């Protein structure tokens, strides 16, 4: 039995605020977003390191990230949309798509100062609905 949290989210064994899904990828709202609209995009196949993904999965993942970045830009009109590959918390390849309103939005400053949000399920549902509607 796979105990990976992201595998369980991708298989919908754990609830999430899904934004997008296809045969290879699953995208959902970060539970502790840096800003509203912060999305995580994962390959459905478990792989701890994104650079070890086969080329087709990697390419597809990045094309989904690109499309979602445009959706996030339309949703929150940030100064920039950033992407981050970190993988510290969960050892399953994933890409953060983050609306940035400030230069420090994708640095550890938000985490260190305790500024990461803890939105309610209802607040996440509203954001998820808006993003899904923009995805087309």
C-alpha positions in Angstrom: 0.0 0.0 0.0 1.4 3.4 -1.0 1.4 5.8 1.9 2.3 8.9 -0.2 -0.1 11.7 0.5 0.1 13.1 -3.0 -0.6 9.6 -4.5 -3.7 9.4 -2.3 -4.8 12.9 -3.4 -4.2 12.1 -7.1 -6.2 8.9 -6.7 -8.9 10.9 -4.8 -8.5 8.8 -1.7 -7.9 12.1 0.2 -10.1 15.0 -0.6 -8.6 18.1 -2.2 -9.8 21.1 -4.1 -9.1 19.8 -7.5 -8.5 22.3 -10.3 -7.6 20.0 -13.1 -7.0 16.3 -13.9 -6.1 14.2 -16.9 -4.5 10.7 -17.4 -1.0 11.9 -16.3 -1.5 14.8 -14.0 -3.6 16.2 -11.1 -3.7 19.8 -10.0 -5.2 21.0 -6.7 -5.1 24.0 -4.4 -2.3 24.1 -1.8 -3.9 23.7 1.6 -1.6 26.4 3.1 -1.2 28.8 0.2 1.2 31.6 0.0 -1.5 33.6 -1.8 -5.0 32.6 -3.0 -4.8 30.6 -6.2 -1.6 28.7 -5.1 -1.8 25.4 -7.0 0.2 22.2 -6.8 0.6 20.1 -10.0 1.6 16.5 -9.6 2.2 13.6 -11.9 -0.2 10.7 -11.0 2.7 8.2 -11.2 4.7 8.3 -8.0 8.2 9.7 -8.5 10.1 11.5 -5.7 12.2 13.6 -8.1 10.8 15.6 -11.0 14.0 15.3 -13.0 13.6 11.5 -13.0 10.2 11.6 -14.7 10.1 10.1 -18.2 10.3 12.8 -20.8 6.7 12.4 -21.9 5.3 12.8 -18.4 7.7 15.7 -17.6 6.8 17.5 -20.8 3.1 17.0 -20.2 3.4 18.1 -16.6 5.2 21.3 -17.6 2.6 22.1 -20.3 -0.2 21.7 -17.7 1.9 24.0 -15.4 2.1 26.6 -18.2 -1.6 26.6 -18.8 -2.4 26.8 -15.1 0.0 29.7 -14.7 -2.0 31.6 -17.3 -5.2 30.7 -15.4 -3.7 31.9 -12.1 -2.7 35.1 -13.8 -6.2 35.7 -15.0 -7.6 34.8 -11.6 -5.6 37.0 -9.3 -3.8 39.5 -11.6 -0.6 39.2 -9.7 2.6 41.0 -10.6 4.1 37.7 -11.5 3.2 34.0 -11.5 6.0 32.0 -10.1 6.7 28.3 -10.2 8.7 26.4 -7.6 10.0 22.9 -7.5 11.0 22.1 -3.9 9.8 18.8 -2.6 10.8 19.2 1.0 7.5 18.3 2.6 6.3 15.4 0.5 8.6 13.2 -1.6 6.4 13.1 -4.7 7.4 15.3 -7.6 5.3 18.4 -7.7 5.3 22.0 -9.0 4.0 25.0 -7.1 2.2 27.6 -9.3 2.1 30.7 -7.1 0.5 34.1 -7.8 3.1 36.6 -6.6 2.1 40.1 -5.4 5.5 40.7 -3.7 9.1 39.7 -4.4 9.2 37.7 -1.2 6.1 35.6 -2.0 8.2 32.6 -3.0 11.0 33.0 -0.5 11.0 31.4 2.9 10.1 34.8 4.4 6.4 34.0 4.4 7.0 30.7 6.1 9.5 32.1 8.6 7.3 34.9 9.6 4.2 32.6 9.9 2.3 34.5 7.2 1.1 31.4 5.3 -2.6 31.3 5.1 -4.9 28.7 6.7 -8.1 29.2 4.7 -11.2 27.4 5.5 -12.6 24.6 3.3 -15.3 27.0 2.1 -12.7 29.6 1.2 -10.7 27.0 -0.7 -13.9 25.8 -2.5 -14.6 29.4 -3.7 -11.1 29.8 -5.1 -11.2 26.3 -6.7 -14.5 27.0 -8.4 -13.2 30.2 -9.9 -10.0 28.6 -11.1 -11.8 25.6 -12.6 -14.2 27.9 -14.5 -11.2 29.8 -16.0 -9.5 26.6 -17.1 -12.0 25.9 -19.8 
